[in-house]
Amino acid sequence: MSANIIKHLEAYMGTAIHNVDPNTQTVNKEKVDSNFDLIAQAAIPAVLAAFYKYSRSEEGAEYLAKDTAITPSRIFADQDDEIASRIASFSKIENGFAARIVNDLTAETVRYYRSELKDDISADKVQLFFGSIRENILGALPADLQLGNLLNDDTLDDNTNKMKGPASGLAQSIQNAFSSVGTKREES
């Protein structure tokens, strides 16, 4: 269900994204056919990473579950102009075009997860939805964007998210367990 959002957004943009090389922290340019592929490579994981990050808090998950006017400004903690600038720089396009892509992907992400979760949408389900694709998002997120630095979450830029293998898989499993549903606060 939720893993399909990446494929859906690729189809929406008419392109495909690839995992970042964990050794070089770059996208294999041989797999990239055009600037539009570079836009997708930067914008899709950036938007989804912002949704993931935002869904981790109780307030954020509630907002994503209940609000109908979800904006990039809110998801990117008022850093939407800066992320559009970084996407533009990465893909060598104008800032305004990158901002429109971010807006469009934000709206399409909302449409997709709301249609998947249907009437049974809740903060817990939103957290599960975005938490389940964390590894896929971060594996494709270009290090050049420095999104973790921008959103005050160094785990977004951690290169272990891009590595594959038994040790990295174990580390990612542990990290995924700690980033799962947590909207309910325990009262002491």
C-alpha positions in Angstrom: 0.0 0.0 0.0 2.3 2.8 1.2 5.4 1.6 -0.8 3.4 2.2 -3.9 3.4 5.9 -3.3 6.9 6.2 -4.7 5.8 4.4 -7.9 2.7 6.5 -8.0 4.7 9.7 -7.8 7.1 8.5 -10.4 4.2 7.7 -12.8 2.6 11.1 -11.9 5.9 12.8 -13.0 6.5 10.4 -15.9 9.9 9.5 -14.7 11.8 7.1 -12.3 14.0 7.7 -9.3 17.0 5.6 -8.3 18.8 4.8 -5.1 21.8 7.0 -4.2 25.2 5.2 -4.3 26.1 4.8 -0.6 29.8 5.1 -1.3 29.7 8.3 -3.3 26.4 9.7 -2.0 25.6 10.6 -5.6 23.0 9.6 -8.1 24.4 7.4 -10.9 24.2 10.0 -13.8 24.1 7.1 -16.4 20.6 6.2 -15.2 19.4 9.8 -15.5 18.1 10.8 -19.0 17.1 14.4 -18.5 16.8 17.3 -16.1 13.3 16.2 -15.4 14.7 12.9 -14.1 17.0 15.0 -11.8 14.0 17.0 -10.6 12.1 13.8 -9.7 15.2 12.4 -8.1 15.4 15.4 -5.8 11.8 16.3 -5.4 10.0 13.0 -4.8 12.2 11.8 -1.9 12.5 15.3 -0.5 8.7 15.7 -0.3 8.1 12.2 1.1 10.9 12.7 3.6 9.3 15.9 4.8 5.9 14.1 5.2 7.7 11.3 7.0 9.5 13.7 9.4 6.2 15.7 9.9 4.2 12.5 10.7 6.5 11.5 13.6 5.0 14.0 16.0 1.6 13.7 17.5 0.6 17.1 16.3 2.0 16.5 12.8 0.3 13.1 12.4 -3.0 14.6 13.6 -2.7 17.5 11.1 -1.9 15.0 8.2 -4.9 12.9 9.2 -7.5 15.7 9.7 -6.5 18.8 7.8 -7.5 19.1 4.1 -5.3 22.2 3.2 -1.9 20.7 3.7 0.8 23.0 2.4 4.5 22.6 1.6 5.2 25.5 4.0 3.8 23.6 6.9 5.4 20.2 5.9 8.8 21.8 5.4 8.6 23.9 8.5 8.5 27.2 6.6 11.6 26.1 4.7 9.7 25.3 1.4 11.5 28.2 -0.5 14.9 26.9 0.6 14.1 23.3 -0.4 12.8 24.5 -3.8 16.1 26.4 -4.2 18.1 23.2 -3.4 16.0 21.1 -5.7 16.5 23.8 -8.4 20.2 23.8 -7.9 20.5 20.0 -7.9 18.5 19.7 -11.1 19.7 22.9 -12.8 16.2 24.5 -13.2 14.6 27.7 -12.1 13.5 28.1 -8.4 9.9 28.9 -9.4 9.6 25.7 -11.4 11.0 23.7 -8.5 8.5 25.3 -6.2 5.6 24.4 -8.5 6.9 20.7 -8.5 7.1 20.7 -4.7 3.5 22.1 -4.5 2.2 19.6 -7.0 4.0 16.6 -5.3 2.7 17.7 -1.9 -0.9 17.8 -3.2 -0.5 14.5 -5.0 1.0 12.9 -1.9 -2.0 14.0 0.1 -4.5 12.7 -2.5 -2.7 9.4 -2.6 -2.4 8.6 1.1 -6.0 9.8 1.7 -7.3 7.5 -1.0 -5.3 4.6 0.4 -6.4 5.2 4.0 -9.9 6.1 2.9 -12.4 6.9 5.7 -10.3 5.0 8.2 -7.7 7.7 8.4 -6.1 8.4 11.8 -2.8 9.8 13.2 -1.6 6.3 13.9 -2.3 5.1 10.3 -0.6 8.2 8.9 2.5 7.4 10.9 2.5 3.8 9.8 2.0 4.8 6.2 5.0 7.1 6.1 7.1 5.1 8.5 6.8 2.0 6.3 8.5 3.8 3.4 11.3 5.5 5.3 14.1 3.3 4.1 13.0 3.6 0.5 12.7 7.4 0.7 16.0 7.9 2.4 17.8 5.5 0.0 16.9 7.7 -2.9 17.4 11.1 -1.2 20.4 12.9 -2.7 22.9 14.0 -0.1 23.4 17.3 -2.0 20.0 18.5 -0.7 21.2 18.3 2.9 17.5 17.9 3.9 18.3 16.6 7.3 20.3 19.8 8.1 17.4 21.9 6.8 14.7 20.1 8.8 16.9 19.6 11.9 17.0 15.8 11.6 20.5 14.4 10.9 19.1 10.9 10.5 17.7 12.0 7.1 21.2 12.6 5.7 22.8 9.6 7.4 24.5 7.5 4.7 23.6 4.2 6.5 20.1 4.8 5.1 21.6 4.2 1.6 23.6 1.1 2.4 22.5 -2.4 1.8 23.7 -5.6 3.5 23.4 -7.5 6.8 24.9 -4.9 9.2 23.1 -1.9 7.5 19.9 -3.9 7.4 20.1 -4.6 11.1 20.8 -0.9 11.9 17.9 0.2 9.6 15.5 -2.3 11.3 16.4 -1.0 14.7 15.9 2.6 13.5 12.6 1.7 11.9 11.4 0.1 15.1 12.1 3.4 17.0 10.4 5.5 14.3 7.2 3.5 14.2 3.8 4.7 15.6 4.1 6.9 18.6 1.2 9.4 18.6 -0.1 8.4 22.0 1.6 10.1 24.9 2.1 8.2 28.1 1.0 10.1 31.2 3.2 9.6 34.3 
